[in-house]
Amino acid sequence: MPNIRLSDEEMRYITLFESITGATAKDCIIDEDGNRVIFLIKQGEMGIAIGKNGVNIRRATKLIGRPVEVVEVAETPEELIKNALFPAKVHAVKVNKDASGRLIANVAVDPKDKGLAIGKEGSKIQRARMLAKRYFDIDAVIIR
């Protein structure tokens, strides 16, 4: 994992999120453009992070004052991108270098899940792009 420096605000959000949910937050991204806060949580803790019927997410959203999203952390770029696009059914993620040396992730999704993978106003694909860049220096995530 890269060495990521968190702002005081992100640290406060992590503390608040962990106290509300009981889940372990590994990272927090304040997405100003998307007006949301994204938490990367420890593998296997998605259920407790969300809470019964989404109660923890709703409580965190209310206290933080903007929508809260959670993504399970992953060791590989392929898994992280899959997690970021959940619940869309991802068949495969291939990371390659293009002619200029940039890392590009090509994501094959079930055709009926393409809209779900892109998300409302592109929010899901944007989340996948931010996480792929932050953790694995991937320049583009393309859904096929």
N, CA, C and O atoms as a GROMACS GRO file, in nm:
protein
  576
    1MET      N    1   0.084  -0.120   0.000
    1MET     CA    2   0.000   0.000   0.000
    1MET      C    3   0.088   0.125   0.000
    1MET      O    4   0.190   0.130   0.068
    2PRO      N    5   0.046   0.223  -0.077
    2PRO     CA    6   0.125   0.346  -0.080
    2PRO      C    7   0.115   0.419   0.054
    2PRO      O    8   0.025   0.395   0.134
    3ASN      N    9   0.209   0.507   0.076
    3ASN     CA   10   0.208   0.586   0.198
    3ASN      C   11   0.115   0.705   0.176
    3ASN      O   12   0.152   0.801   0.107
    4ILE      N   13  -0.004   0.700   0.233
    4ILE     CA   14  -0.103   0.804   0.212
    4ILE      C   15  -0.114   0.890   0.337
    4ILE      O   16  -0.132   0.838   0.448
    5ARG      N   17  -0.104   1.020   0.318
    5ARG     CA   18  -0.117   1.113   0.430
    5ARG      C   19  -0.261   1.162   0.435
    5ARG      O   20  -0.316   1.211   0.336
    6LEU      N   21  -0.320   1.149   0.553
    6LEU     CA   22  -0.459   1.192   0.571
    6LEU      C   23  -0.463   1.331   0.633
    6LEU      O   24  -0.379   1.365   0.717
    7SER      N   25  -0.560   1.410   0.592
    7SER     CA   26  -0.579   1.542   0.650
    7SER      C   27  -0.644   1.526   0.788
    7SER      O   28  -0.693   1.419   0.822
    8ASP      N   29  -0.643   1.633   0.866
    8ASP     CA   30  -0.709   1.629   0.998
    8ASP      C   31  -0.857   1.596   0.982
    8ASP      O   32  -0.913   1.520   1.061
    9GLU      N   33  -0.920   1.653   0.879
    9GLU     CA   34  -1.062   1.628   0.855
    9GLU      C   35  -1.086   1.480   0.824
    9GLU      O   36  -1.181   1.420   0.875
   10GLU      N   37  -1.001   1.421   0.740
   10GLU     CA   38  -1.015   1.279   0.707
   10GLU      C   39  -0.994   1.192   0.831
   10GLU      O   40  -1.064   1.093   0.850
   11MET      N   41  -0.898   1.230   0.915
   11MET     CA   42  -0.873   1.154   1.040
   11MET      C   43  -0.997   1.161   1.131
   11MET      O   44  -1.035   1.062   1.192
   12ARG      N   45  -1.057   1.279   1.140
   12ARG     CA   46  -1.179   1.295   1.222
   12ARG      C   47  -1.291   1.208   1.168
   12ARG      O   48  -1.362   1.142   1.245
   13TYR      N   49  -1.306   1.206   1.035
   13TYR     CA   50  -1.411   1.125   0.974
   13TYR      C   51  -1.389   0.976   1.001
   13TYR      O   52  -1.484   0.903   1.028
   14ILE      N   53  -1.263   0.932   0.993
   14ILE     CA   54  -1.232   0.791   1.021
   14ILE      C   55  -1.269   0.756   1.165
   14ILE      O   56  -1.331   0.653   1.191
   15THR      N   57  -1.232   0.842   1.259
   15THR     CA   58  -1.265   0.818   1.400
   15THR      C   59  -1.416   0.811   1.419
   15THR      O   60  -1.466   0.722   1.488
   16LEU      N   61  -1.488   0.904   1.360
   16LEU     CA   62  -1.633   0.908   1.370
   16LEU      C   63  -1.695   0.783   1.308
   16LEU      O   64  -1.782   0.719   1.367
   17PHE      N   65  -1.648   0.748   1.188
   17PHE     CA   66  -1.701   0.631   1.117
   17PHE      C   67  -1.679   0.504   1.197
   17PHE      O   68  -1.770   0.421   1.211
   18GLU      N   69  -1.557   0.488   1.251
   18GLU     CA   70  -1.527   0.367   1.329
   18GLU      C   71  -1.610   0.361   1.456
   18GLU      O   72  -1.651   0.253   1.498
   19SER      N   73  -1.635   0.476   1.519
   19SER     CA   74  -1.714   0.474   1.643
   19SER      C   75  -1.862   0.443   1.614
   19SER      O   76  -1.929   0.382   1.696
   20ILE      N   77  -1.911   0.485   1.499
   20ILE     CA   78  -2.050   0.457   1.461
   20ILE      C   79  -2.067   0.311   1.421
   20ILE      O   80  -2.163   0.246   1.462
   21THR      N   81  -1.973   0.260   1.340
   21THR     CA   82  -1.993   0.129   1.276
   21THR      C   83  -1.926   0.012   1.346
   21THR      O   84  -1.975  -0.100   1.340
   22GLY      N   85  -1.814   0.037   1.412
   22GLY     CA   86  -1.736  -0.072   1.467
   22GLY      C   87  -1.647  -0.137   1.363
   22GLY      O   88  -1.574  -0.232   1.393
   23ALA      N   89  -1.651  -0.086   1.239
   23ALA     CA   90  -1.566  -0.138   1.132
   23ALA      C   91  -1.433  -0.062   1.132
   23ALA      O   92  -1.425   0.049   1.184
   24THR      N   93  -1.330  -0.123   1.075
   24THR     CA   94  -1.198  -0.060   1.068
   24THR      C   95  -1.182   0.011   0.935
   24THR      O   96  -1.183  -0.053   0.829
   25ALA      N   97  -1.167   0.142   0.939
   25ALA     CA   98  -1.147   0.221   0.817
   25ALA      C   99  -0.997   0.233   0.792
   25ALA      O  100  -0.922   0.278   0.878
   26LYS      N  101  -0.954   0.191   0.672
   26LYS     CA  102  -0.812   0.197   0.635
   26LYS      C  103  -0.777   0.329   0.568
   26LYS      O  104  -0.661   0.370   0.568
   27ASP      N  105  -0.878   0.396   0.512
   27ASP     CA  106  -0.853   0.520   0.440
   27ASP      C  107  -0.985   0.595   0.429
   27ASP      O  108  -1.093   0.538   0.442
   28CYS      N  109  -0.973   0.725   0.404
   28CYS     CA  110  -1.090   0.812   0.387
   28CYS      C  111  -1.057   0.910   0.276
   28CYS      O  112  -0.951   0.973   0.276
   29ILE      N  113  -1.146   0.922   0.181
   29ILE     CA  114  -1.127   1.015   0.071
   29ILE      C  115  -1.246   1.110   0.070
   29ILE      O  116  -1.361   1.068   0.060
   30ILE      N  117  -1.216   1.238   0.082
   30ILE     CA  118  -1.322   1.338   0.072
   30ILE      C  119  -1.327   1.378  -0.076
   30ILE      O  120  -1.237   1.443  -0.128
   31ASP      N  121  -1.435   1.338  -0.142
   31ASP     CA  122  -1.452   1.365  -0.284
   31ASP      C  123  -1.537   1.491  -0.299
   31ASP      O  124  -1.660   1.484  -0.297
   32GLU      N  125  -1.470   1.605  -0.314
   32GLU     CA  126  -1.541   1.732  -0.326
   32GLU      C  127  -1.627   1.736  -0.452
   32GLU      O  128  -1.740   1.784  -0.448
   33ASP      N  129  -1.574   1.685  -0.564
   33ASP     CA  130  -1.648   1.689  -0.690
   33ASP      C  131  -1.777   1.607  -0.682
   33ASP      O  132  -1.881   1.649  -0.732
   34GLY      N  133  -1.768   1.492  -0.618
   34GLY     CA  134  -1.885   1.405  -0.606
   34GLY      C  135  -1.966   1.431  -0.480
   34GLY      O  136  -2.067   1.364  -0.457
   35ASN      N  137  -1.925   1.528  -0.398
   35ASN     CA  138  -1.990   1.561  -0.272
   35ASN      C  139  -2.018   1.436  -0.189
   35ASN      O  140  -2.132   1.410  -0.150
   36ARG      N  141  -1.912   1.359  -0.162
   36ARG     CA  142  -1.928   1.237  -0.083
   36ARG      C  143  -1.798   1.209  -0.008
   36ARG      O  144  -1.694   1.269  -0.034
   37VAL      N  145  -1.808   1.116   0.087
   37VAL     CA  146  -1.691   1.070   0.159
   37VAL      C  147  -1.684   0.919   0.138
   37VAL      O  148  -1.782   0.848   0.161
   38ILE      N  149  -1.568   0.872   0.094
   38ILE     CA  150  -1.549   0.730   0.065
   38ILE      C  151  -1.454   0.672   0.170
   38ILE      O  152  -1.344   0.723   0.190
   39PHE      N  153  -1.497   0.566   0.235
   39PHE     CA  154  -1.411   0.496   0.331
   39PHE      C  155  -1.368   0.363   0.272
   39PHE      O  156  -1.450   0.289   0.217
   40LEU      N  157  -1.239   0.334   0.284
   40LEU     CA  158  -1.189   0.201   0.251
   40LEU      C  159  -1.186   0.124   0.381
   40LEU      O  160  -1.121   0.165   0.477
   41ILE      N  161  -1.255   0.012   0.384
   41ILE     CA  162  -1.264  -0.064   0.508
   41ILE      C  163  -1.193  -0.197   0.495
   41ILE      O  164  -1.171  -0.249   0.385
   42LYS      N  165  -1.159  -0.251   0.612
   42LYS     CA  166  -1.089  -0.378   0.620
   42LYS      C  167  -1.171  -0.488   0.552
   42LYS      O  168  -1.294  -0.488   0.559
   43GLN      N  169  -1.100  -0.582   0.487
   43GLN     CA  170  -1.168  -0.694   0.420
   43GLN      C  171  -1.256  -0.768   0.518
   43GLN      O  172  -1.218  -0.793   0.633
   44GLY      N  173  -1.375  -0.805   0.471
   44GLY     CA  174  -1.467  -0.884   0.552
   44GLY      C  175  -1.552  -0.802   0.648
   44GLY      O  176  -1.632  -0.859   0.723
   45GLU      N  177  -1.537  -0.670   0.647
   45GLU     CA  178  -1.613  -0.588   0.743
   45GLU      C  179  -1.724  -0.505   0.676
   45GLU      O  180  -1.776  -0.412   0.737
   46MET      N  181  -1.758  -0.538   0.552
   46MET     CA  182  -1.861  -0.463   0.481
   46MET      C  183  -1.995  -0.468   0.555
   46MET      O  184  -2.064  -0.367   0.567
   47GLY      N  185  -2.031  -0.585   0.604
   47GLY     CA  186  -2.160  -0.600   0.674
   47GLY      C  187  -2.171  -0.512   0.796
   47GLY      O  188  -2.272  -0.444   0.814
   48ILE      N  189  -2.069  -0.512   0.881
   48ILE     CA  190  -2.078  -0.429   1.002
   48ILE      C  191  -2.064  -0.281   0.968
   48ILE      O  192  -2.118  -0.196   1.039
   49ALA      N  193  -1.992  -0.249   0.860
   49ALA     CA  194  -1.978  -0.108   0.820
   49ALA      C  195  -2.114  -0.053   0.776
   49ALA      O  196  -2.151   0.059   0.813
   50ILE      N  197  -2.187  -0.130   0.699
   50ILE     CA  198  -2.317  -0.086   0.649
   50ILE      C  199  -2.421  -0.089   0.761
   50ILE      O  200  -2.502   0.003   0.774
   51GLY      N  201  -2.418  -0.196   0.840
   51GLY     CA  202  -2.516  -0.210   0.948
   51GLY      C  203  -2.646  -0.267   0.896
   51GLY      O  204  -2.670  -0.273   0.775
   52LYS      N  205  -2.730  -0.308   0.990
   52LYS     CA  206  -2.858  -0.369   0.953
   52LYS      C  207  -2.943  -0.268   0.877
   52LYS      O  208  -2.970  -0.158   0.925
   53ASN      N  209  -2.985  -0.307   0.757
   53ASN     CA  210  -3.064  -0.221   0.668
   53ASN      C  211  -2.998  -0.086   0.642
   53ASN      O  212  -3.067   0.013   0.617
   54GLY      N  213  -2.865  -0.080   0.648
   54GLY     CA  214  -2.794   0.044   0.616
   54GLY      C  215  -2.793   0.148   0.726
   54GLY      O  216  -2.762   0.265   0.700
   55VAL      N  217  -2.826   0.108   0.848
   55VAL     CA  218  -2.838   0.205   0.958
   55VAL      C  219  -2.708   0.280   0.985
   55VAL      O  220  -2.711   0.400   1.012
   56ASN      N  221  -2.593   0.212   0.978
   56ASN     CA  222  -2.465   0.278   1.007
   56ASN      C  223  -2.429   0.381   0.900
   56ASN      O  224  -2.378   0.488   0.931
   57ILE      N  225  -2.455   0.346   0.775
   57ILE     CA  226  -2.426   0.439   0.665
   57ILE      C  227  -2.515   0.562   0.677
   57ILE      O  228  -2.468   0.675   0.658
   58ARG      N  229  -2.643   0.542   0.708
   58ARG     CA  230  -2.734   0.656   0.723
   58ARG      C  231  -2.691   0.746   0.838
   58ARG      O  232  -2.694   0.868   0.827
   59ARG      N  233  -2.651   0.686   0.950
   59ARG     CA  234  -2.607   0.764   1.066
   59ARG      C  235  -2.479   0.842   1.035
   59ARG      O  236  -2.468   0.960   1.070
   60ALA      N  237  -2.384   0.776   0.968
   60ALA     CA  238  -2.258   0.843   0.931
   60ALA      C  239  -2.285   0.956   0.831
   60ALA      O  240  -2.226   1.063   0.842
   61THR      N  241  -2.373   0.932   0.736
   61THR     CA  242  -2.408   1.035   0.637
   61THR      C  243  -2.467   1.158   0.706
   61THR      O  244  -2.433   1.271   0.672
   62LYS      N  245  -2.554   1.133   0.803
   62LYS     CA  246  -2.618   1.244   0.875
   62LYS      C  247  -2.515   1.323   0.955
   62LYS      O  248  -2.516   1.446   0.952
   63LEU      N  249  -2.427   1.255   1.026
   63LEU     CA  250  -2.328   1.324   1.110
   63LEU      C  251  -2.220   1.394   1.028
   63LEU      O  252  -2.172   1.501   1.068
   64ILE      N  253  -2.181   1.336   0.916
   64ILE     CA  254  -2.076   1.395   0.833
   64ILE      C  255  -2.135   1.506   0.745
   64ILE      O  256  -2.066   1.603   0.712
   65GLY      N  257  -2.260   1.491   0.709
   65GLY     CA  258  -2.326   1.596   0.631
   65GLY      C  259  -2.314   1.580   0.481
   65GLY      O  260  -2.349   1.670   0.405
   66ARG      N  261  -2.266   1.464   0.438
   66ARG     CA  262  -2.265   1.432   0.295
   66ARG      C  263  -2.269   1.280   0.281
   66ARG      O  264  -2.237   1.209   0.376
   67PRO      N  265  -2.308   1.230   0.163
   67PRO     CA  266  -2.320   1.085   0.146
   67PRO      C  267  -2.190   1.011   0.180
   67PRO      O  268  -2.080   1.057   0.148
   68VAL      N  269  -2.206   0.897   0.244
   68VAL     CA  270  -2.093   0.812   0.282
   68VAL      C  271  -2.099   0.684   0.198
   68VAL      O  272  -2.205   0.622   0.186
   69GLU      N  273  -1.986   0.647   0.142
   69GLU     CA  274  -1.975   0.522   0.066
   69GLU      C  275  -1.863   0.439   0.124
   69GLU      O  276  -1.764   0.492   0.175
   70VAL      N  277  -1.878   0.307   0.117
   70VAL     CA  278  -1.774   0.218   0.167
   70VAL      C  279  -1.730   0.120   0.058
   70VAL      O  280  -1.811   0.070  -0.020
   71VAL      N  281  -1.598   0.094   0.056
   71VAL     CA  282  -1.539   0.000  -0.039
   71VAL      C  283  -1.441  -0.084   0.042
   71VAL      O  284  -1.364  -0.032   0.123
   72GLU      N  285  -1.445  -0.215   0.020
   72GLU     CA  286  -1.349  -0.302   0.088
   72GLU      C  287  -1.212  -0.287   0.025
   72GLU      O  288  -1.198  -0.283  -0.097
   73VAL      N  289  -1.111  -0.277   0.110
   73VAL     CA  290  -0.972  -0.265   0.066
   73VAL      C  291  -0.932  -0.396  -0.004
   73VAL      O  292  -0.992  -0.500   0.021
   74ALA      N  293  -0.831  -0.390  -0.090
   74ALA     CA  294  -0.785  -0.509  -0.162
   74ALA      C  295  -0.636  -0.500  -0.188
   74ALA      O  296  -0.579  -0.391  -0.193
   75GLU      N  297  -0.574  -0.615  -0.206
   75GLU     CA  298  -0.430  -0.622  -0.229
   75GLU      C  299  -0.391  -0.595  -0.374
   75GLU      O  300  -0.280  -0.549  -0.401
   76THR      N  301  -0.483  -0.624  -0.467
   76THR     CA  302  -0.451  -0.609  -0.609
   76THR      C  303  -0.540  -0.502  -0.672
   76THR      O  304  -0.650  -0.476  -0.624
   77PRO      N  305  -0.493  -0.440  -0.781
   77PRO     CA  306  -0.577  -0.341  -0.848
   77PRO      C  307  -0.706  -0.404  -0.902
   77PRO      O  308  -0.811  -0.341  -0.901
   78GLU      N  309  -0.696  -0.528  -0.948
   78GLU     CA  310  -0.814  -0.595  -1.003
   78GLU      C  311  -0.923  -0.609  -0.897
   78GLU      O  312  -1.040  -0.579  -0.922
   79GLU      N  313  -0.884  -0.654  -0.777
   79GLU     CA  314  -0.982  -0.672  -0.669
   79GLU      C  315  -1.037  -0.538  -0.621
   79GLU      O  316  -1.156  -0.526  -0.594
   80LEU      N  317  -0.951  -0.436  -0.611
   80LEU     CA  318  -0.997  -0.305  -0.564
   80LEU      C  319  -1.098  -0.247  -0.662
   80LEU      O  320  -1.200  -0.191  -0.620
   81ILE      N  321  -1.072  -0.259  -0.791
   81ILE     CA  322  -1.165  -0.207  -0.891
   81ILE      C  323  -1.297  -0.284  -0.884
   81ILE      O  324  -1.404  -0.223  -0.892
   82LYS      N  325  -1.290  -0.416  -0.870
   82LYS     CA  326  -1.412  -0.497  -0.854
   82LYS      C  327  -1.492  -0.449  -0.733
   82LYS      O  328  -1.613  -0.432  -0.741
   83ASN      N  329  -1.422  -0.428  -0.620
   83ASN     CA  330  -1.489  -0.384  -0.498
   83ASN      C  331  -1.553  -0.246  -0.516
   83ASN      O  332  -1.662  -0.221  -0.466
   84ALA      N  333  -1.483  -0.157  -0.588
   84ALA     CA  334  -1.533  -0.021  -0.608
   84ALA      C  335  -1.657  -0.019  -0.697
   84ALA      O  336  -1.741   0.071  -0.686
   85LEU      N  337  -1.670  -0.117  -0.786
   85LEU     CA  338  -1.784  -0.122  -0.879
   85LEU      C  339  -1.899  -0.208  -0.826
   85LEU      O  340  -2.004  -0.215  -0.890
   86PHE      N  341  -1.881  -0.272  -0.712
   86PHE     CA  342  -1.985  -0.356  -0.654
   86PHE      C  343  -2.113  -0.273  -0.639
   86PHE      O  344  -2.103  -0.155  -0.604
   87PRO      N  345  -2.231  -0.327  -0.664
   87PRO     CA  346  -2.267  -0.467  -0.688
   87PRO      C  347  -2.268  -0.510  -0.836
   87PRO      O  348  -2.319  -0.617  -0.867
   88ALA      N  349  -2.214  -0.430  -0.925
   88ALA     CA  350  -2.208  -0.471  -1.066
   88ALA      C  351  -2.126  -0.599  -1.078
   88ALA      O  352  -2.025  -0.616  -1.009
   89LYS      N  353  -2.170  -0.688  -1.166
   89LYS     CA  354  -2.099  -0.814  -1.186
   89LYS      C  355  -1.982  -0.792  -1.281
   89LYS      O  356  -2.000  -0.774  -1.401
   90VAL      N  357  -1.861  -0.795  -1.224
   90VAL     CA  358  -1.739  -0.774  -1.303
   90VAL      C  359  -1.683  -0.911  -1.342
   90VAL      O  360  -1.656  -0.995  -1.256
   91HIS      N  361  -1.667  -0.932  -1.473
   91HIS     CA  362  -1.613  -1.060  -1.522
   91HIS      C  363  -1.462  -1.062  -1.514
   91HIS      O  364  -1.402  -1.163  -1.475
   92ALA      N  365  -1.398  -0.950  -1.551
   92ALA     CA  366  -1.251  -0.948  -1.552
   92ALA      C  367  -1.200  -0.805  -1.549
   92ALA      O  368  -1.266  -0.712  -1.596
   93VAL      N  369  -1.082  -0.790  -1.491
   93VAL     CA  370  -1.011  -0.662  -1.494
   93VAL      C  371  -0.870  -0.692  -1.544
   93VAL      O  372  -0.799  -0.774  -1.486
   94LYS      N  373  -0.830  -0.624  -1.651
   94LYS     CA  374  -0.696  -0.641  -1.706
   94LYS      C  375  -0.625  -0.507  -1.702
   94LYS      O  376  -0.675  -0.407  -1.755
   95VAL      N  377  -0.507  -0.505  -1.639
   95VAL     CA  378  -0.430  -0.382  -1.632
   95VAL      C  379  -0.312  -0.393  -1.728
   95VAL      O  380  -0.232  -0.486  -1.720
   96ASN      N  381  -0.303  -0.298  -1.821
   96ASN     CA  382  -0.197  -0.296  -1.922
   96ASN      C  383  -0.141  -0.156  -1.936
   96ASN      O  384  -0.203  -0.058  -1.894
   97LYS      N  385  -0.021  -0.148  -1.995
   97LYS     CA  386   0.037  -0.017  -2.027
   97LYS      C  387  -0.002   0.017  -2.170
   97LYS      O  388  -0.001  -0.069  -2.258
   98ASP      N  389  -0.036   0.144  -2.192
   98ASP     CA  390  -0.062   0.186  -2.330
   98ASP      C  391   0.069   0.230  -2.394
   98ASP      O  392   0.176   0.221  -2.333
   99ALA      N  393   0.062   0.279  -2.517
   99ALA     CA  394   0.183   0.315  -2.593
   99ALA      C  395   0.266   0.423  -2.523
   99ALA      O  396   0.388   0.427  -2.538
  100SER      N  397   0.200   0.509  -2.446
  100SER     CA  398   0.274   0.616  -2.378
  100SER      C  399   0.320   0.576  -2.237
  100SER      O  400   0.376   0.657  -2.164
  101GLY      N  401   0.294   0.448  -2.200
  101GLY     CA  402   0.341   0.399  -2.072
  101GLY      C  403   0.244   0.419  -1.957
  101GLY      O  404   0.276   0.389  -1.842
  102ARG      N  405   0.125   0.471  -1.987
  102ARG     CA  406   0.024   0.489  -1.882
  102ARG      C  407  -0.042   0.356  -1.850
  102ARG      O  408  -0.062   0.272  -1.938
  103LEU      N  409  -0.077   0.336  -1.722
  103LEU     CA  410  -0.147   0.214  -1.683
  103LEU      C  411  -0.297   0.232  -1.706
  103LEU      O  412  -0.357   0.330  -1.661
  104ILE      N  413  -0.355   0.136  -1.777
  104ILE     CA  414  -0.497   0.140  -1.810
  104ILE      C  415  -0.561   0.011  -1.760
  104ILE      O  416  -0.510  -0.098  -1.785
  105ALA      N  417  -0.673   0.024  -1.688
  105ALA     CA  418  -0.748  -0.094  -1.643
  105ALA      C  419  -0.872  -0.108  -1.731
  105ALA      O  420  -0.957  -0.019  -1.735
  106ASN      N  421  -0.880  -0.220  -1.802
  106ASN     CA  422  -0.998  -0.251  -1.883
  106ASN      C  423  -1.086  -0.346  -1.802
  106ASN      O  424  -1.041  -0.452  -1.758
  107VAL      N  425  -1.210  -0.306  -1.784
  107VAL     CA  426  -1.301  -0.382  -1.699
  107VAL      C  427  -1.413  -0.439  -1.783
  107VAL      O  428  -1.486  -0.366  -1.850
  108ALA      N  429  -1.426  -0.572  -1.779
  108ALA     CA  430  -1.536  -0.639  -1.849
  108ALA      C  431  -1.648  -0.664  -1.749
  108ALA      O  432  -1.630  -0.736  -1.650
  109VAL      N  433  -1.763  -0.604  -1.776
  109VAL     CA  434  -1.878  -0.624  -1.687
  109VAL      C  435  -1.990  -0.693  -1.764
  109VAL      O  436  -1.995  -0.689  -1.887
  110ASP      N  437  -2.078  -0.755  -1.690
  110ASP     CA  438  -2.196  -0.815  -1.747
  110ASP      C  439  -2.272  -0.704  -1.821
  110ASP      O  440  -2.296  -0.598  -1.763
  111PRO      N  441  -2.311  -0.726  -1.947
  111PRO     CA  442  -2.378  -0.618  -2.023
  111PRO      C  443  -2.497  -0.556  -1.950
  111PRO      O  444  -2.518  -0.435  -1.959
  112LYS      N  445  -2.575  -0.636  -1.879
  112LYS     CA  446  -2.690  -0.581  -1.809
  112LYS      C  447  -2.650  -0.499  -1.686
  112LYS      O  448  -2.733  -0.426  -1.631
  113ASP      N  449  -2.525  -0.510  -1.643
  113ASP     CA  450  -2.478  -0.435  -1.526
  113ASP      C  451  -2.394  -0.312  -1.564
  113ASP      O  452  -2.338  -0.246  -1.476
  114LYS      N  453  -2.387  -0.281  -1.694
  114LYS     CA  454  -2.300  -0.170  -1.736
  114LYS      C  455  -2.343  -0.038  -1.670
  114LYS      O  456  -2.258   0.037  -1.622
  115GLY      N  457  -2.471  -0.011  -1.669
  115GLY     CA  458  -2.522   0.112  -1.606
  115GLY      C  459  -2.493   0.114  -1.457
  115GLY      O  460  -2.459   0.218  -1.401
  116LEU      N  461  -2.506   0.000  -1.394
  116LEU     CA  462  -2.477  -0.013  -1.250
  116LEU      C  463  -2.329   0.014  -1.222
  116LEU      O  464  -2.295   0.077  -1.123
  117ALA      N  465  -2.243  -0.036  -1.310
  117ALA     CA  466  -2.098  -0.017  -1.293
  117ALA      C  467  -2.059   0.129  -1.312
  117ALA      O  468  -1.969   0.179  -1.245
  118ILE      N  469  -2.126   0.197  -1.403
  118ILE     CA  470  -2.096   0.339  -1.427
  118ILE      C  471  -2.153   0.424  -1.314
  118ILE      O  472  -2.089   0.518  -1.267
  119GLY      N  473  -2.274   0.390  -1.271
  119GLY     CA  474  -2.336   0.461  -1.160
  119GLY      C  475  -2.404   0.589  -1.204
  119GLY      O  476  -2.384   0.638  -1.315
  120LYS      N  477  -2.485   0.642  -1.114
  120LYS     CA  478  -2.558   0.765  -1.141
  120LYS      C  479  -2.457   0.877  -1.166
  120LYS      O  480  -2.371   0.905  -1.083
  121GLU      N  481  -2.472   0.941  -1.284
  121GLU     CA  482  -2.380   1.049  -1.324
  121GLU      C  483  -2.232   1.006  -1.320
  121GLU      O  484  -2.144   1.089  -1.299
  122GLY      N  485  -2.207   0.875  -1.340
  122GLY     CA  486  -2.070   0.826  -1.344
  122GLY      C  487  -2.003   0.812  -1.209
  122GLY      O  488  -1.881   0.803  -1.202
  123SER      N  489  -2.081   0.812  -1.102
  123SER     CA  490  -2.022   0.812  -0.967
  123SER      C  491  -1.944   0.685  -0.934
  123SER      O  492  -1.840   0.693  -0.868
  124LYS      N  493  -1.991   0.569  -0.978
  124LYS     CA  494  -1.922   0.443  -0.946
  124LYS      C  495  -1.789   0.432  -1.020
  124LYS      O  496  -1.687   0.397  -0.962
  125ILE      N  497  -1.792   0.463  -1.150
  125ILE     CA  498  -1.669   0.453  -1.229
  125ILE      C  499  -1.569   0.558  -1.180
  125ILE      O  500  -1.449   0.533  -1.178
  126GLN      N  501  -1.618   0.674  -1.140
  126GLN     CA  502  -1.530   0.778  -1.088
  126GLN      C  503  -1.463   0.731  -0.959
  126GLN      O  504  -1.344   0.755  -0.937
  127ARG      N  505  -1.541   0.664  -0.873
  127ARG     CA  506  -1.487   0.610  -0.747
  127ARG      C  507  -1.378   0.507  -0.778
  127ARG      O  508  -1.272   0.507  -0.715
  128ALA      N  509  -1.404   0.419  -0.874
  128ALA     CA  510  -1.305   0.317  -0.912
  128ALA      C  511  -1.178   0.384  -0.965
  128ALA      O  512  -1.067   0.340  -0.933
  129ARG      N  513  -1.194   0.490  -1.045
  129ARG     CA  514  -1.078   0.561  -1.099
  129ARG      C  515  -0.995   0.626  -0.988
  129ARG      O  516  -0.873   0.617  -0.989
  130MET      N  517  -1.063   0.691  -0.894
  130MET     CA  518  -0.990   0.757  -0.783
  130MET      C  519  -0.910   0.655  -0.702
  130MET      O  520  -0.793   0.679  -0.671
  131LEU      N  521  -0.972   0.544  -0.668
  131LEU     CA  522  -0.905   0.442  -0.587
  131LEU      C  523  -0.791   0.375  -0.663
  131LEU      O  524  -0.684   0.351  -0.606
  132ALA      N  525  -0.813   0.345  -0.791
  132ALA     CA  526  -0.709   0.281  -0.873
  132ALA      C  527  -0.588   0.373  -0.885
  132ALA      O  528  -0.474   0.327  -0.881
  133LYS      N  529  -0.611   0.503  -0.900
  133LYS     CA  530  -0.502   0.600  -0.911
  133LYS      C  531  -0.429   0.613  -0.777
  133LYS      O  532  -0.306   0.612  -0.773
  134ARG      N  533  -0.505   0.625  -0.669
  134ARG     CA  534  -0.448   0.648  -0.536
  134ARG      C  535  -0.363   0.530  -0.489
  134ARG      O  536  -0.258   0.551  -0.427
  135TYR      N  537  -0.407   0.409  -0.518
  135TYR     CA  538  -0.338   0.291  -0.464
  135TYR      C  539  -0.243   0.223  -0.561
  135TYR      O  540  -0.144   0.164  -0.519
  136PHE      N  541  -0.272   0.230  -0.691
  136PHE     CA  542  -0.192   0.154  -0.786
  136PHE      C  543  -0.142   0.238  -0.904
  136PHE      O  544  -0.087   0.184  -1.000
  137ASP      N  545  -0.159   0.370  -0.896
  137ASP     CA  546  -0.113   0.462  -0.998
  137ASP      C  547  -0.166   0.425  -1.137
  137ASP      O  548  -0.094   0.438  -1.237
  138ILE      N  549  -0.290   0.380  -1.142
  138ILE     CA  550  -0.354   0.347  -1.269
  138ILE      C  551  -0.419   0.475  -1.322
  138ILE      O  552  -0.495   0.541  -1.252
  139ASP      N  553  -0.388   0.508  -1.447
  139ASP     CA  554  -0.431   0.635  -1.505
  139ASP      C  555  -0.574   0.637  -1.557
  139ASP      O  556  -0.637   0.742  -1.563
  140ALA      N  557  -0.626   0.521  -1.595
  140ALA     CA  558  -0.763   0.517  -1.650
  140ALA      C  559  -0.828   0.384  -1.618
  140ALA      O  560  -0.762   0.279  -1.614
  141VAL      N  561  -0.959   0.389  -1.596
  141VAL     CA  562  -1.040   0.268  -1.578
  141VAL      C  563  -1.150   0.276  -1.683
  141VAL      O  564  -1.231   0.369  -1.684
  142ILE      N  565  -1.152   0.177  -1.771
  142ILE     CA  566  -1.245   0.178  -1.883
  142ILE      C  567  -1.336   0.056  -1.873
  142ILE      O  568  -1.289  -0.058  -1.861
  143ILE      N  569  -1.467   0.081  -1.879
  143ILE     CA  570  -1.563  -0.029  -1.874
  143ILE      C  571  -1.596  -0.070  -2.017
  143ILE      O  572  -1.628   0.013  -2.102
  144ARG      N  573  -1.588  -0.200  -2.041
  144ARG     CA  574  -1.614  -0.254  -2.175
  144ARG      C  575  -1.741  -0.335  -2.174
  144ARG      O  576  -1.780  -0.389  -2.278
   0.00000   0.00000   0.00000
